[in-house]
Amino acid sequence: MARTILTGEAVSSGVSVGKAYLLAKGHYCLTSVQNIPEDHVAQEVERLRWAFDKAQRSLEQIKSKVPVEQHEHAAILDSHIMILRDPKLRQKTERYIREMRLNAEWALEKGVDDVEKVFSDIDDEYFQARAHEIRLLTHRVMNHLSGNGSAIKPITSRVILIAHDLTPADTVELNVSKIMALSTAQGGKTSHVSIMARTLEIPAVVGVENVDTEVRDSDFVIVDGFQGKVVVDPDDEELEHYTNLKYQFESYRREVMRHRDLPGESGDGFRINVMANIELFEEVRAVLDYGGEGVGLYRTEYSYLNRHRLPSEEELTEEYSDLASIISPERVIIRTLDAGGDKIGKGFEQREEANPALGLRAVRFCLQHRDIFKTQLRAILRASQYGRIAMMFPMISGLAELGEVKQVLEEAKHELRQEGVVFDEQMPTGIMIELPSAVMVADLLAREVDFFSIGTNDLIQYSLGIDRTNRHVSYLYQPLHPALIRSIKHIVDAGHREGIEVSMCGEMAVDPYCLPVLLGMQVDSLSLNPQSIPVIKKVMRQLNTEECFDLLKRVLESDSVTQSNQMVKENVFKRFPEELLFYSSMLEKTP
C-alpha cells in the first residue's frame, strides 16, 4: 500500500520496525431481532447462562497458563472474571429475555448498551476504558452463543501486533515473546493494553483511529513509541532513520538500566530517594523492576472509579495491605481520595461546575462525605500493620482545613482502638502542597505534619493561572518560572526548618533539566513514573552539589523564565553526558 502515517497516543517508549500481524479474532454477527415463544424463554435464559459460564471458564483456563512472574496479567484476568461473575449484567440481560422475549444475543446487546450509556455520561478516561472492557468481555460471551468460541491465529515469527483492541486474555493466548511492538485503535494511557505494553517493555501507540483497517497483515510498519506514530510502508530514508534510532535507544536503555538498583545520589554523595508514582495495583511490579525505592504516590481514585458501588472497608484494606506487603521494606505513601462525586459513582448530586479543578474535590469532597472518608482512613490504618505506610492528604488549602482532616483521622483511630484493631500508631501523615495558599503558610503547615509532597502539576497550573491541556496557553506552562522556583524553595526551606521531609511528585521530578535545580534545593525525595527511575538515577550520579547550589542561586536571581531556561540548558549541555541529550532529543525532536 502507499506510504501512510497514522497517529495516536504514545504509551510505551521505543521504536520497532517490522511486519504487521493483524489480530483477526472470531467475531459474532447479530442477525435481526428474534422474538422467542413463551415456552422457549427458560431455555434461552439457560443458553445465556451457559455462554457466560463458558466465557468465564475459558478465562480461568487462560489465567492458569500465566507464568508466575507475570502476576500483573493474572490480576487483570481476575478483574475480568469478576465482571463476568457480576450478577447485574446477567440479570439485566435475562430481564430482556423474560419481559421482551428477545433471543439471548439481542438481550445481551441491549444489556451492554445500557451499561455503556451509564458510563458515557461520565467524562473520564478511566471510566471509558472500563466500559470498553465490558464490551470486549461480552464479545467472548457472544462468540460462545454463536458457536465461534475463540479463534486467534498463532504467531510464528517476530511481528508488530495490530488490533482493534487487545485484552489480557488475548496476550496470554498469543505468544507475547514474539511481539516487538503493538498498536491498537482503542485504548488510552490507563487501559490495560497500555499497562501490559509498559510491563513487557515494548513500544506501543494506542487510540490510532482505523489502524486495524488501514494496516494489512504482513505490511511493513514502524511503531514510534515516542511521538505516537505508526508509519505504514516507510520510504528508505524513514527506514534508515528509525532503524538507527531503535538501536541507539536500546543501547542507551541498557546503559541506564545498569543504574536502576543503585541508590539515588549525586556524584559527591548527596542522597535523594527516588520513588514511584502508581495508580493501578498492576503497576507494582514495575516499581520493583525499575529500581524504585518505594512508592511516593499511590493514587487511590481508580479503586472508586472501576465499580458501580463504593468500595467497602474490607476491599480497600486488602488492596492497601497487598501493596504494602509487596513493596516492604520500602515505604508506600497512600494519597487519600482526590476526586469528586461526579467521578466516584452513583448516589451523589451531579453538580454543574464551571471549573471542576477548583470545585468540590479531594479533601473538600471528603469532608462533606465523612462516611466515605472515614472508611478509607480506617482501611489505610488497618493496612499499616502489613508494611511501611504513610498517609497523604491532597489539595490542603490551609490550617483550618488540615485541622478538620486530622480530626476525622483521630476519630477513625479512636474507633479502631475501641474495636481492638491493631494499626501503626506512629504512621506518618503528610500533605500535598499544590495550592498557592498552602505555599504562603507552608511554615505553619510544616508544624502539623510529618512530610510535604509538592504536586508541581497543579501548583504550576494554579500559580500561573493556565490550563496546560489548553493548546492556546500551554506554552505558558513553565516549570522554571521564577515565581514557581521561589515558591518551591520556600516550601523546601519551611519543611526543613521544622525537620520534616520534603518530596516532589509532579512532572518536574522526571525532568532531567530540572533535576540540578531540585538537587540544589536539597529536596529529600522524588516520585515519578517507574520507567523513568533508571534515567533519573543515572543523571543524578553525574551531578555535583556545589555546582547545583550555584545554578539554583543564579536561577533564583533570574528575572525571567527565558533567562532561567537558558541558564539551566547551558548547564545541562555542559554537565550531562551525550547519551542523556540524545535521550531527551528523542522525546522532543523525532521527525
N, C-alpha and C positions, 0 to 999 in steps of 0.2 A: 504494500500500500504506500501511498505518498507520505512523505515526512509529516508528522503531526506532533504538536506539543500540547499535552493536557496538563492542567494544573489542579492542585488540591492542597490539603494541609499536611505539611511535613511533621510526622510524629515520632520518627526514629532516624537518627542521623546516619549518614553514609551514602555511598554511591554503589550501584550494582549495574552491570551490563550483561545481557544475556537473552536467551529465548523465552518467550512468554508461554506460560502454562495457563490456559483458560479453564477455570474451575467450572465444570458443567455438571450440576447435580440434577438428579431426577426431580422434576417439579410437577406439582399437581395442576390440573386444569379444571376449573369449575365449569360444569355444564349449566344448563338452565335450571332455575329453581324447581325442585321437585317437592310436591306435597304428598306425603305418605298417608296411607289409610290408617284409621284409628287403631286397628288391630296390629299394626306394624310399629307403633310408637315404642313399645317396650324393647322390641328387637333393635330398633335404631339407636335407642339410648345405650343398649348393651354394646353395640358396634362402636359407638363413640368412646365408651369407657375402655373397650379393648384397645383402640388405637392410642389413647392416652397412655395406657399401661405399657403398650408395646414400645412407644417412643421413650417412656421413662426407663424401661429395662435396657433399651439399646444404649441410652446414655450411661447407665450404670455399667454396662459391659465395656463401653469405651473408656470410662473412668478407670476400670480395673487394669487397663493397659498403660496408664500413665506412669512413667518412671518415677521412682520415689523422689529424685532430685527436682522434679517438675511439680512440686506440690501446689504452686500457684495455679497451674492448669486444673488440678483436681478440685481446688477451692471454687473456681469459676464453674466447673461442671456441677459441683454440689448445689450452687445457687440456681442453676438451670433446672436441675432435678426438682428442687423445691418449688420452682414456678409451676412445673408440670403437676406436682402434687397438690398445689394450692386449689382448694375446692371452689373458689369464687368463679374462675373462668369456666370450669366444668359445669357448675350449677347454672350459670348464665346461659351456656350453650344448651344444656338439657332443657331449660325452660322454653327455648325457641322450638325445640323438637316437640315438647309436650303441648305447648299452647298454640303454636302456629303450624304444627305438624310438618316442619321442614326436615329435609334429609340432613344427616349429620354434617356433611361438608358445608352446606349453606348455613346451618345453625352455628357452626364453629366460626365461619367467616363473619357472621353478624356479631358474635360474641367478641371476637378480636377487634372488630370495628368499634364496638362500644368502649373497650379498654383504651384504644388509641385516641378516641375523642376526649376522654378524660385527660390524657397526657398532652394532647395538642393545645389545650388552653394554658399550659404552663410553659413559659418562655425560659427553659433551662436545658442546656445541652445534655446534662446527665439524664434528665427525665426522657428526653427524646431518644437517647441511646437505649435506655431500658425498655421503652415502648417498642423499639425496633427489634430488640432481642426477643420479646414475647411473640412478635410476628414471625421471626425466624423459627422459634421453637414450635409454633403451630404448623409451620411448613412440614416439620417432621411428622406431626400427627396426621396432617393431610395426606402426606405420602403413604402412610400406612393405611389410611382409609381408601385411597385409590389403588393400593396394591403395589406402589412403586418402591416403598422402603427407601433405602439409601443407595445411591449409585454414583460413587466417586471413582473416577478412573485413577489407576495407580500412577505415581511419578517414578520414572525410571532413570532420569538424568537431572543434573543441576539446572534449575529453572527460576524464573521470576513469576511468582504467583499473581494472577489477575483474577479478580472475582467481584461479583456484585456486593457480597459481604462474606464474612468468614466467622464461623462460630468456633468456640473451643473444641467442640466435638469434631469439627472438620479437621482441625490441626492435628488431632490425635489419629484420625483415620488416614491422614496424609503422612508422607514421610518428610517431616519438617527438616531433617538433616540435609535434604536436597533443595530446600527453598533458600535462595540467595537474597531475595527481597520480595516485597509484596505491595500491591496497590488495589484498593477497593473503591467502589462507587459510594458506599455508605461508610459511616464511622466518623468519629471525632477524637480529640486527644484523650478523652476519658473512656472511650469504648474499649471493650475487651480485646479487639483485634489490635489496637494501638499498644495496649499494655503487653500483649503477647509479643509483638514485634520488638519492643524495647527489651523484654526478657530474653528473647532469642538473639538480640543484638544484630538485627538485620535492618537495612534501610526500609522505610515504609512511608507511603503517601496515601492518605485516605480522603474520602469525600471528593473523589475525582469523578465528576459527572460523566456518565456514559463510558467509563473506562472498560467495562465488560462488553460493550458493543463496538467501541472504536478499535479495540485491540483484538486481533485474531490469534488463535492458537498457533504457536511457533513463530509469531512475529518477533523481530529483533527489537528489543526495547532497552531503555535506560531509565532507572529509577533514581532520581535526585532527592535524597532524604534531607538535604539542606534547604533547598528552595521550594520544595513541594512540586516537582515536575516529573512527568512521565513523557519521555521522548520516544516516539514510535518511528522506526526506520530512520535512525540518525544518519547524517552525512558523515563523510570521512573526518572532517575537522572536529565535529562534536564527539565522534567516537574516540579520537585520539585524546582530546581534552579530558573527557570523563574517565577514560581508562587510566590516564596518568593521575588524575585526581583521586581515583579509587585506591590505587596503590600507595600514593603519598599519605592519604588519610589513614589507611590501615596500618602503615608503618608508624605513623605518629601515635595512633591509638595504642599500639603495642607498647610504645615507649612510655606513654603516660600511665598505662595500667600497671607498670612496674612500681609506681609510686602509691598505688591505692592503699596498701596496708601500712605505709609509713605514717608517722604522726604528722599532723598539720602544724608545721613550724617553719619559721624563717631560716635563712642560711646561718644566722647568728644565734639561733636557739629560742626565739620568742614563740611561744606555743599558742595556737588558736585551734579550738576544737572544730572539726569540720563534720557537720551532722547533715541529716537528710530531711527534706520535706516530702511527705507522702499523704495521699488522700484515699487510697484504697488498700485494704489489707493485703491484696495480691502483690503489692509493691515492696513488701517487707524483704523478700528475697534479694531484690536489687540493692537495698541498703547494705546488706552483708557482702554481696558480690563486688560492690564498688568501693568498699572500704569505709563506709560511713561509721562515724564514731558516736552512734546513737541516732535517735530521731528528734530533731529540733522543732518539728511542727507536724503533728498528726491532725489533719483536718477531719473533723467528725461529722460534717454535714451529710455526707453520702450515706451514712447509716440511717439517716432520716428520709432521704430522698428516694431511695430504692425500695419503696414499700407503699402499701395502701393504708397502713396504720402506723402509729408511732411505735418505735421500738420499746420493748419492756426493759426494766432494770436488769433482769437476768440476761437478756440478749446483749445488752451493752457491756455488762460485767464480763461476760465470756469473751467478747471481742477485745476489750482492753486488756484482759488477763492474758489472752493468747499473744497479743502484740508484745506486752511487757516481757513475757517469759522467753519469747524468741529472741528479742533484742538484748536481754540480760547477758552480761552485767552492765551493759551501757544503758543510758537513760532514755526515756521516752517522755516528751513533753506533749501532753494532750490538750489541744485547744478546745474550749467549750463551743457549743453551737454558734456558728457565725452565719445565721440565715434568718429569714422572717417567715411569718405564717403563710405567705404566698408560695413558699417553696418546700414546706415540710409536710404537706398532706392536707387531708380534709379536716373539717371541724373549725376552721378559722375564717373569720371575715376577710374577704378578699378586698383589701383597700387599694384604691387607685392612688398611687403616689407619683407625683411629678418627678421626683428624684429618689428612687428606692435606695440608692447608695447612701443617702443621708436620712433615711426614714427609720421605720421600726424594724430593726435588725439586731443581730448579735446580742449583747447583754441587755439592750433596750427591750428586745422581744422577750428574752428570758426572764427579766424582772417583772414583766406583765403576765407571764405564764410560769409562775414559780413551781407549779407541779411538774412541768416538763423539765425545768432547770434542775430541780432537786433530784429528779430521777437520774439525770446524767451525773450530777455531782456524787450521788451515792454509788453509782456504778464505778466511777473513777476511783473513789476512795476504796471500795471493796477490792478492786483490781490491784491496788498498790501493794498488797501482800505477796504478789507474784513477780515483782521486779521493781526496778527503779523508775517510778513515775513522778512526774511533776505536772501541775495543772496550770493552764494559762487562759486568761480572760481577754477576749478581743474587744476592740472599739471602746475602751475606757476613756471617758472624757475628762474626769476629774476625781477629786477625793470623795465627794458625796456619792457618786455612782459606785466607786470602788467599795465604799463602806457598806452599801446595800448588798453588793455581791458577797462580801465577806460574811455578812450577817446570815445570808441563805446557806453559805458553806458551813458556818458554825451550827446552824440548825440541823443540817444533814449529818454532821459529825456527832452531834448530841443524840440524834435518833439511833445511829448505828451503835453508839456506846450502850444505849439503853437496851438494844436488842442483843448485845453481846457479840457484835460483829467485829472481827479484828481488821484493822487497817493501819497504815503508816501515819502515826500521829505527827511526825515531823515532815510530811510530804511538802516539798517546796511549792509555793504558789507565785505566779508572776502575771504580768500583763503585757499586752501588745501596745506599743507606742506607735500610733498611726494617725492621731488627730493633732492638729496644731495646739489645741488647748492642753492636751497631755504633755506636749513638749514644754510649754510655758511653766507647768507646775511639776516638771519631772523631779525636781529636788524634793518636793513634798510627797510625791507618789513613791519615791525610792525608799522612804522610811516605812512604808506599809507593805512592801512585797519582798520576795526573795530574789527576783530577777526581772529584767526587762527583755523584751524581744521587739526589735524595731521592724515594723512592717513597712518597708520602703515603698511598695507599690501604691498603697493607699496614702501614705504620708506625702509622697510626691504629688499625687492627684489632688489631695485636699490643700496642700500648701501652695501649689502653683495654680490651682483653680482650673485644671484641664482634665479632660477625659482622654486617656491615651488610646482608647479604641476609636476615637473620632479622628478620621484622617485629616480633617481640616485644622486640627490643633495638636495632633500627635507630635509634631516637630518641637513643641514646647516642653515635651516630657524629657527633662534633662537632669539625670542623677547628680551631675556635678555643678548644679546651680549653686551659687554662693549661699543663698538662703537655706538651701537644704543641707549643705555641708556644715554650715554653722549650727543648724538645728540638731543634726546627728552628733556633732561634737558636744553640744550642750547636754544631750541625753546621756552620752557615754560618761562625761565628767560627773554628772549628777549621780549616776548609778555608782560609779567607783568611789565617790566621796562617802557614800553610805555603805560601801563594802559589798555591793551586790553585783552579780554577773550581768553583763550586757551582751545580748546576742543580736544577730540580724538575720531575717528570714525572707527578705524580698529579693527582687531580681538583681539589686546591686550586689548581693552576696555571691552571685555567679558570674559577675562581670569582671574579667581579668584586668580591665583598665581601671576599675575602682578599687581593686584589691590593695595596691600600695597605700592609698589614702586611708582605707579602713585599718590597715595594719599600723599606720602612723597614729591613728586614734587609740590603738590598743583594744579594739573590740575583742571580747573574750571568746566568742564562737560565731560561726557562720552556719546557716542551714540552707540547703539548696537541693535541687533535684538530684537523685542518686547518680545519674550518668555523668554529671559534671564534677563530681567529687575528685576523681583522679587528676583532672586537669587543674583544678584549683590548688590541690596539694602540690603539684609539680611547680606551678607558678610561684606559690608561696615559698618554696625552698630556694628559689632564685633571688629572693628579696633580702634586703638588709634594713634593719630597723632604723638606723641613723639616717639613711637616705630617704626612708619613708617619712620620718619625722620632718625632714627638711621639705619634702614635697608637700606634706599637709600644711606646713606653715605658709608656704607660698600660695597654696590654693585658698587658704583662709583669708589671705591678704588680697586675693583677686577681687576685682570689682565687676567682673562679667563672666558669664558662663562660657563665652567664646575663649576667653583667656585661660580659664580653668581647664577646658577641654584640650587646648593646645599644650599647656604645661604637662598634663598627665600623659598625653600621647607621645610627647617628646621623651618623657621618662620611660615609657613602655618600649619605645623603639631602641632606646639606649641600653635598657636594663634586661629586657626579656630575651630569651633565645629565639632564634629564627623560626623554629618549628611552631612556637606559640603564635607568632604573627601569621604564619601560614594557616593555622587552625582558625584564627579569627577571620582571616580573609575568606576562608571557605564559607563561613556563615554569612558573610556580608556581600561578597562580590562575585560569587559563581554566576556565569552568564546564563 
